[in-house]
């Protein structure tokens, strides 16, 4: 038979449990925030590489790059079947295509800048 003192947690047990959970949160949360930013940067680099490859392929097929501003060019690449959809930067940035030299096309993001395939600034 249980007595009245055997039910529930003591105040000290609750304080220790809250303390342990807060320490674990303080250690884990900053890492999760950093991982999310890295994932956005890697996704942006992959989008930039896909755009660059599509522009290069368009140039090889048509002997010219798509005309217009970057947004128009992206839609032209989708219409040509070289991209499935217009890539969207996960951080909300916009992509700019520099095709002034068709031999060295660069794609820049308004948030992450110009990235290489590894996801690092370059």
N, C-alpha and C positions, 0 to 999 in steps of 0.2 A: 504494500500500500504506500502511495506517494504522500509525502508531507507537503505542506505549502511551500517550503523553501526549495524543493526540487524542480519546480517548473520554471522554464524560460532561462534567459541569460542574465548574468550579473552585469552591472554597469561597467565593471572593469573589463569583462570579456567583450562587451560592445565597443568600448574605447579602443582596445587592442585590435579588434577586427577592422574598425574604421581606419585606424592608423596604418595597418598593413595594406589595405586597399588603396589608400591615398599615396603611399610610397610606390606601389606598383603602377599606379596611374601616372605619377610624375616621371617614371622611367620610360614607360611605353609610349605615351602620347607624342612626345617630340619626335620619336623615330617614325611613327605613323605619318605625321605631317610631312617629314622630309621625304618619305617614300612616295607620297602622292605627288609632290613637286617633281621628283625624278621621273616618275611615270609619265607625267604631262610632257616633260622635255623630250623623253624618248619617243613618245607618240608624235610629237611635233617634228622631230628629226625624220621619222619614217614618212610622214606626210610630205615633207620637203623633198625627200629622195624620190618619192612616187611622182611628185609634180615635175621634178627635174628630168626624170626618166621619160615621162609622158611628153614633155616638150621636145626632148631630144629625138624621140621616136617620130613625133609629128614632123620635125625638121627633116629627118631622113626620108620620110614618105613623101613630103610635099615640097621639099627644097626651100622652105620658108617657115618661120615660126608663126604661131597664131597672132593675129593682129588685135590691137585694142589694149585697154588697161588689163591689169592682172586678173580682175574678176571676169572680164569678157574672155580672156584667154583660158581661164579655168573651165568656163562653160563650153568653150569650143573643144577643149580636150575631152570633156564628157560626151559632147555630141559626136566626136570622132571615135568614140569607143575606147579611148586610151586611159580614161579614168572611169570608175563606176559611178562615183558621185564627186561633187566638189568637196575636197577635204576641209574639215573644220578643226581649227586648233582647239585642243581641250582647255586651254587657258583663256580663250576668247580673243586671241590675236587674229590678225589678217595676214595672208601670204602675199608677198610681192615678188614678181618674176622679173629678173633682169636678163633680158635676152639680147642686149646690145652686141654681144659677141656670141653668135650661135655655137661656137666651138667651146665656150665656157659659160654655160647658163648657170645662174645662181638663183636660189630661192631664199627669201628672207622672211622671217616671222616678226610681226610688230612687237611681240612679247619676248621671244627667245633669241631673236637675231638670226644669223646664219649658222646653222648647225651642220655637222657632218653626220654620217650614218651611225656613229657611235653615241650620239646624243650629247656631245660636248661642244662648247662654243668654239668657233674656228674661224 
